[in-house]
Amino acid sequence: MYDLIIVGGGPSGASAGRVAGKAGISTLLLEKENFPRYKPCGGALSPYALSRLDFKLPESLMERDISKIRIHFRDSCIEKQVNYRLALLVSRNVFDNFLLDKARETGIEVHLGEKVLDCKEREECVEVKTSQNTYLAKFVLIAEGSEGMLKYAVSPQRTRRTEYDLALVSEVPENDEVIMNRFPDVIDIHFGTAPGGYGWIFPHAGYYSVGVVGTAEHLKHPKKVMQDFLRANGFSGEFQFHAHIIPLGGIKRRIVSSRILLSGDAAGFVDAFIGEGIAYAIRSGQLAAEKVADLVLSDRKLSDLKEYESRCRQDFGNFLVSSLKLEKVMYRFPEISFKLALSRKEILDKYLDEVVINRSHKDYVRWLLLNFSLTEPAFKIKSITGKNQ
């Protein structure tokens, strides 16, 4: 009987494992893949994500330190250089493997290449059936990402495609000198490339991460959108595409049952506007393990597990709700909103200040709607929040 079984060894599961191990509760982490493994992702770590780690990343993991952003919409472009870090670019296979090693060093048990098939709640425990064995635990954390099916044991399956984004990503090999000449510590964002989303070019070590993301319901021909984006930005040749689903954060979802918790993408913890999920995967995994350890070590009531939901809401949940409102403001009428954003320098300046640094989508959305003449119906506060302001 374990105190905690964690399903998934990505950033959320590994972060939970590290907290659980340091707390001294018996923990088993089950991961279906063998690490290091490929993970489709742009690999951008925000300052918030880095601030949640209780250790420093080795320099060998840090491929690019980003302090400049370039944003395009149609034929318009704006560029902003700042004197602080906007993002740190890493390769996810290396980064995720490092996080898992940091969890291992606390003494938890880790099984790689063992897929969890089912989780069943009993009165006194949870039964976890895998491809190789059956285990029992007082609590289970499902941190297997957005595409796993185990989360439906807690949260009913949602079929509305408007609640998910679809992303395609490819790694384009290139000489480091060429990369640095074209993208000197700058990330390239192209709005208007995909409906309800954008295209990106991130400069890594020896390759570009190139991708597109858009609302799953409206991205009818994702492969063609991706091919057009590559050609438009001078990338020729045959490239392998990897697709993955991204839940829109800010939508209320059930994340706790009597003994099972959800974290990271499995819980829907993603910034709805830019698609950032690593930070919230890390933090929700930590909060989940903290709550389980608290219950195990203090012998508190099972009902106290619900406090995990309120901790997530207090820490980052309100930020994700506001990110969904910003997503609605910007994408409902993109021609108006993005043309305005690129024509007025203070809109980008304020976004970087309020959202990236001060972590407040809410203040940014309020400032945006109160300071610009957005007369189209899409920009009336009532249509976004249900309130007149």
C-alpha positions as CSV (number, residue, x, y, z in Angstrom):
1,M,0.0,0.0,0.0
2,Y,1.6,3.2,-1.2
3,D,0.6,6.6,0.2
4,L,0.6,8.1,-3.3
5,I,0.8,6.7,-6.8
6,I,1.6,9.2,-9.5
7,V,0.6,8.4,-13.1
8,G,2.9,10.2,-15.5
9,G,6.5,11.3,-15.4
10,G,6.3,14.7,-17.1
11,P,6.8,18.0,-15.4
12,S,3.7,17.7,-13.3
13,G,4.3,14.1,-12.2
14,A,8.0,14.6,-11.6
15,S,7.3,17.8,-9.6
16,A,4.7,16.0,-7.5
17,G,7.2,13.1,-6.9
18,R,9.9,15.5,-5.7
19,V,7.5,17.1,-3.2
20,A,6.2,13.7,-2.0
21,G,9.7,12.3,-1.6
22,K,10.9,15.2,0.4
23,A,7.8,15.0,2.6
24,G,8.7,11.3,3.3
25,I,5.5,9.6,2.1
26,S,5.8,6.3,0.2
27,T,5.4,7.1,-3.4
28,L,5.4,5.2,-6.7
29,L,5.6,7.0,-10.0
30,L,4.4,5.1,-13.1
31,E,5.4,6.3,-16.6
32,K,4.4,4.5,-19.8
33,E,7.4,5.7,-21.8
34,N,11.1,5.1,-21.3
35,F,12.9,8.4,-20.5
36,P,14.3,10.4,-22.1
37,R,11.5,10.5,-24.6
38,Y,10.3,12.9,-27.3
39,K,7.7,15.4,-26.4
40,P,6.1,17.7,-29.0
41,C,6.4,21.2,-27.5
42,G,8.0,24.6,-28.2
43,G,10.0,24.2,-25.0
44,A,9.6,27.8,-23.7
45,L,9.8,28.1,-19.9
46,S,8.3,31.3,-18.4
47,P,9.8,33.2,-15.5
48,Y,6.9,31.9,-13.4
49,A,7.7,28.3,-14.3
50,L,11.3,28.7,-13.3
51,S,10.3,30.4,-10.1
52,R,8.4,27.3,-9.0
53,L,11.5,25.1,-9.1
54,D,13.4,24.6,-5.8
55,F,16.7,24.1,-7.7
56,K,18.6,25.7,-10.5
57,L,18.8,24.3,-14.0
58,P,22.2,23.4,-15.2
59,E,23.5,25.6,-18.0
60,S,23.7,22.6,-20.3
61,L,19.9,22.6,-20.4
62,M,19.5,26.3,-21.2
63,E,19.6,26.5,-25.0
64,R,18.4,30.1,-25.5
65,D,17.8,32.9,-23.0
66,I,15.1,35.0,-24.6
67,S,14.8,38.8,-24.0
68,K,13.2,39.8,-27.3
69,I,9.9,39.1,-28.9
70,R,8.8,39.6,-32.5
71,I,5.1,39.6,-33.2
72,H,3.5,39.5,-36.7
73,F,-0.1,39.9,-37.9
74,R,-0.6,39.8,-41.7
75,D,1.9,42.3,-43.1
76,S,2.5,44.1,-39.8
77,C,5.3,43.4,-37.3
78,I,6.4,44.8,-33.9
79,E,9.5,43.9,-32.0
80,K,10.3,44.4,-28.3
81,Q,13.6,44.1,-26.5
82,V,13.5,44.0,-22.7
83,N,16.1,44.0,-20.0
84,Y,14.8,40.9,-18.3
85,R,14.1,37.2,-19.2
86,L,10.9,36.6,-21.2
87,A,11.5,32.8,-21.6
88,L,14.2,30.2,-21.4
89,L,14.2,27.7,-24.2
90,V,14.9,24.0,-23.5
91,S,14.5,20.7,-25.3
92,R,11.7,18.9,-23.6
93,N,13.2,15.4,-23.7
94,V,16.3,16.7,-21.8
95,F,14.3,19.0,-19.4
96,D,11.7,16.4,-18.5
97,N,14.4,13.7,-17.9
98,F,16.2,16.1,-15.6
99,L,13.0,16.8,-13.6
100,L,12.4,13.1,-13.2
101,D,16.0,12.7,-11.9
102,K,15.3,15.4,-9.4
103,A,12.3,13.5,-8.2
104,R,14.3,10.2,-8.0
105,E,16.9,11.7,-5.8
106,T,14.3,12.1,-3.0
107,G,14.0,8.3,-2.8
108,I,10.6,7.7,-4.5
109,E,10.1,4.6,-6.6
110,V,10.0,5.1,-10.4
111,H,8.8,2.6,-12.9
112,L,9.4,3.5,-16.6
113,G,7.8,1.7,-19.5
114,E,4.8,0.6,-17.4
115,K,1.4,1.9,-18.6
116,V,-1.5,2.4,-16.3
117,L,-4.6,0.8,-17.7
118,D,-7.2,1.6,-15.0
119,C,-7.7,3.3,-11.6
120,K,-10.6,2.1,-9.4
121,E,-11.5,3.8,-6.2
122,R,-12.3,1.5,-3.3
123,E,-13.5,2.5,0.2
124,E,-10.0,2.4,1.7
125,C,-7.7,2.9,-1.3
126,V,-7.3,3.1,-5.0
127,E,-6.5,0.1,-7.1
128,V,-4.1,0.9,-10.0
129,K,-3.9,-1.7,-12.7
130,T,-0.9,-1.5,-15.1
131,S,0.4,-3.4,-18.1
132,Q,2.6,-5.4,-15.6
133,N,1.0,-5.4,-12.2
134,T,-1.7,-4.2,-9.8
135,Y,-0.9,-1.7,-7.0
136,L,-2.8,-0.1,-4.1
137,A,-2.5,3.4,-2.9
138,K,-4.2,5.7,-0.4
139,F,-4.2,8.4,-3.1
140,V,-3.6,8.7,-6.8
141,L,-2.5,11.7,-8.8
142,I,-3.2,11.5,-12.6
143,A,-0.6,13.6,-14.4
144,E,-0.6,11.9,-17.7
145,G,-1.2,15.0,-19.9
146,S,-4.2,16.0,-22.0
147,E,-4.6,12.9,-24.2
148,G,-4.9,10.2,-21.6
149,M,-8.2,8.7,-20.7
150,L,-7.7,8.1,-16.9
151,K,-8.8,11.6,-16.0
152,Y,-12.4,10.7,-17.0
153,A,-12.5,8.7,-13.7
154,V,-12.7,12.1,-12.1
155,S,-13.9,14.6,-14.7
156,P,-16.7,13.7,-17.2
157,Q,-15.5,13.5,-20.8
158,R,-16.1,16.8,-22.6
159,T,-16.9,16.7,-26.3
160,R,-17.0,20.4,-27.1
161,R,-14.1,21.0,-29.5
162,T,-14.2,24.7,-28.7
163,E,-12.7,23.8,-25.3
164,Y,-9.5,22.5,-26.9
165,D,-6.7,23.7,-29.1
166,L,-4.8,21.5,-31.6
167,A,-1.1,22.1,-32.1
168,L,1.3,20.8,-34.7
169,V,5.1,21.1,-34.2
170,S,8.2,20.2,-36.1
171,E,11.9,20.4,-35.4
172,V,13.8,22.0,-38.3
173,P,17.6,21.3,-38.1
174,E,19.9,24.3,-38.7
175,N,23.4,25.5,-38.0
176,D,23.7,27.5,-34.7
177,E,25.4,30.4,-36.4
178,V,22.5,30.7,-38.9
179,I,20.0,30.5,-36.1
180,M,21.7,33.2,-34.1
181,N,21.9,35.5,-37.1
182,R,18.2,35.1,-37.9
183,F,16.8,34.9,-34.3
184,P,19.3,36.5,-31.9
185,D,17.6,35.5,-28.6
186,V,14.2,36.3,-30.0
187,I,11.0,34.3,-30.3
188,D,8.9,34.8,-33.4
189,I,5.1,34.8,-33.0
190,H,2.7,35.0,-36.0
191,F,-1.0,35.7,-35.2
192,G,-3.5,35.1,-37.9
193,T,-1.8,31.9,-39.1
194,A,-4.3,29.6,-37.6
195,P,-7.9,30.3,-36.5
196,G,-8.0,31.1,-32.8
197,G,-4.3,30.7,-32.5
198,Y,-0.9,31.5,-33.9
199,G,2.3,30.1,-35.5
200,W,5.7,30.2,-33.7
201,I,9.4,29.9,-34.5
202,F,11.6,29.3,-31.5
203,P,15.5,29.2,-31.9
204,H,16.9,26.2,-30.1
205,A,20.4,24.7,-30.1
206,G,20.9,23.2,-33.6
207,Y,17.2,23.4,-34.6
208,Y,14.1,25.6,-34.8
209,S,10.9,24.5,-33.1
210,V,8.3,25.5,-35.6
211,G,4.6,25.1,-34.9
212,V,1.0,26.2,-35.3
213,V,-1.8,26.1,-32.8
214,G,-5.5,26.9,-33.2
215,T,-9.0,26.1,-31.9
216,A,-9.6,22.4,-32.7
217,E,-13.1,23.1,-33.9
218,H,-11.9,25.6,-36.6
219,L,-8.5,24.1,-37.5
220,K,-10.0,22.0,-40.3
221,H,-6.8,21.3,-42.3
222,P,-4.0,21.5,-39.7
223,K,-1.3,19.8,-41.9
224,K,-1.9,22.3,-44.7
225,V,-1.8,25.3,-42.3
226,M,1.5,24.0,-41.0
227,Q,2.9,23.4,-44.5
228,D,1.9,26.9,-45.6
229,F,3.5,28.4,-42.4
230,L,6.8,26.6,-43.0
231,R,6.9,27.8,-46.7
232,A,6.0,31.3,-45.8
233,N,8.9,31.5,-43.4
234,G,11.5,30.1,-45.8
235,F,11.6,26.5,-44.6
236,S,11.7,24.0,-47.5
237,G,11.9,20.3,-47.5
238,E,10.1,17.4,-45.9
239,F,9.5,17.7,-42.1
240,Q,7.8,15.3,-39.7
241,F,4.8,16.8,-37.9
242,H,3.7,15.9,-34.4
243,A,0.2,16.8,-33.2
244,H,-1.2,17.2,-29.7
245,I,-4.3,18.4,-28.0
246,I,-4.1,21.4,-25.6
247,P,-7.0,22.1,-23.2
248,L,-8.1,25.7,-22.8
249,G,-7.5,26.8,-19.3
250,G,-10.0,28.9,-17.3
251,I,-12.9,26.5,-18.0
252,K,-14.2,24.9,-14.8
253,R,-13.4,21.2,-14.6
254,R,-13.7,18.7,-11.8
255,I,-10.1,17.9,-10.6
256,V,-10.7,15.9,-7.4
257,S,-12.7,12.8,-6.4
258,S,-12.5,11.1,-3.0
259,R,-9.0,9.7,-3.5
260,I,-7.9,10.8,-7.0
261,L,-6.5,14.2,-8.1
262,L,-5.8,15.6,-11.5
263,S,-2.9,18.0,-12.3
264,G,-1.3,19.7,-15.3
265,D,-2.9,19.3,-18.7
266,A,-5.1,16.4,-17.3
267,A,-6.7,19.1,-15.1
268,G,-6.9,21.6,-18.0
269,F,-4.3,23.9,-16.4
270,V,-3.1,25.9,-19.5
271,D,-3.0,29.6,-20.4
272,A,-5.9,29.8,-23.0
273,F,-4.3,32.8,-24.8
274,I,-0.7,31.6,-25.4
275,G,-1.0,27.9,-24.6
276,E,1.6,27.8,-21.8
277,G,1.1,24.7,-19.7
278,I,4.5,23.7,-18.2
279,A,4.3,26.3,-15.4
280,Y,0.9,25.1,-14.2
281,A,1.8,21.5,-14.6
282,I,4.8,22.0,-12.3
283,R,2.9,24.0,-9.7
284,S,-0.3,21.9,-9.7
285,G,1.8,18.7,-9.2
286,Q,3.5,20.3,-6.3
287,L,0.3,21.5,-4.7
288,A,-1.3,18.0,-5.2
289,A,1.6,16.3,-3.5
290,E,1.6,18.8,-0.6
291,K,-2.0,18.2,0.0
292,V,-1.7,14.4,-0.1
293,A,1.3,14.5,2.3
294,D,-0.6,16.7,4.6
295,L,-3.5,14.2,4.8
296,V,-1.2,11.2,5.2
297,L,1.0,12.7,7.8
298,S,-1.7,14.4,9.9
299,D,-4.4,11.8,9.5
300,R,-7.0,14.5,8.4
301,K,-10.4,13.8,6.8
302,L,-10.7,12.6,3.2
303,S,-12.9,15.6,2.5
304,D,-10.0,17.9,3.1
305,L,-8.6,16.7,-0.3
306,K,-11.0,19.3,-1.8
307,E,-8.6,22.0,-0.5
308,Y,-6.4,21.2,-3.4
309,E,-8.9,22.8,-5.8
310,S,-8.9,26.0,-3.7
311,R,-5.1,26.1,-3.5
312,C,-4.9,25.8,-7.3
313,R,-7.5,28.6,-7.7
314,Q,-5.6,30.9,-5.4
315,D,-2.2,30.2,-6.9
316,F,-2.9,30.4,-10.6
317,G,-6.6,29.5,-11.3
318,N,-7.8,33.1,-11.4
319,F,-5.0,33.9,-13.8
320,L,-6.2,31.1,-16.2
321,V,-9.8,32.4,-16.0
322,S,-8.5,35.8,-17.1
323,S,-6.4,34.3,-19.9
324,L,-9.6,32.8,-21.3
325,K,-11.3,36.2,-21.3
326,L,-8.3,37.7,-23.1
327,E,-8.4,34.8,-25.6
328,K,-12.1,35.7,-26.3
329,V,-11.3,39.4,-26.7
330,M,-8.4,38.9,-29.1
331,Y,-9.7,36.1,-31.3
332,R,-13.3,36.9,-31.7
333,F,-12.5,39.7,-34.1
334,P,-8.8,39.2,-34.9
335,E,-8.5,41.7,-37.7
336,I,-9.5,44.6,-35.4
337,S,-7.8,43.4,-32.2
338,F,-4.4,42.4,-33.6
339,K,-4.1,45.3,-36.0
340,L,-4.7,47.6,-33.0
341,A,-2.2,45.7,-30.8
342,L,0.5,46.0,-33.4
343,S,-0.1,49.6,-34.2
344,R,0.0,50.7,-30.6
345,K,3.4,50.0,-28.9
346,E,2.0,50.4,-25.4
347,I,-0.4,47.4,-25.8
348,L,2.6,45.0,-26.1
349,D,4.5,46.9,-23.4
350,K,1.6,46.6,-21.0
351,Y,1.1,42.9,-21.8
352,L,4.7,42.1,-20.9
353,D,4.5,44.2,-17.8
354,E,1.1,43.1,-16.4
355,V,0.9,39.5,-17.6
356,V,4.5,38.2,-18.0
357,I,6.0,40.0,-15.0
358,N,3.1,40.9,-12.6
359,R,1.0,37.8,-13.5
360,S,-2.4,39.6,-14.0
361,H,-4.4,39.0,-17.1
362,K,-7.4,40.6,-15.3
363,D,-5.7,44.0,-14.9
364,Y,-4.5,43.8,-18.5
365,V,-7.9,43.0,-20.0
366,R,-9.5,45.8,-17.9
367,W,-6.8,48.3,-19.1
368,L,-7.1,47.2,-22.7
369,L,-10.9,47.6,-22.8
370,L,-11.0,50.9,-20.9
371,N,-8.2,52.7,-22.8
372,F,-8.9,52.0,-26.4
373,S,-11.8,52.8,-28.7
374,L,-12.9,49.2,-29.3
375,T,-16.4,50.0,-30.6
376,E,-17.1,46.6,-32.2
377,P,-19.6,44.5,-30.2
378,A,-16.9,41.9,-29.6
379,F,-15.1,44.2,-27.3
380,K,-18.0,45.2,-25.0
381,I,-17.2,43.9,-21.6
382,K,-20.6,42.5,-21.2
383,S,-20.1,40.0,-24.0
384,I,-16.9,38.8,-22.4
385,T,-17.5,38.8,-18.7
386,G,-21.3,39.2,-18.4
387,K,-20.8,42.6,-16.6
388,N,-20.9,46.2,-17.6
389,Q,-17.9,48.1,-16.5
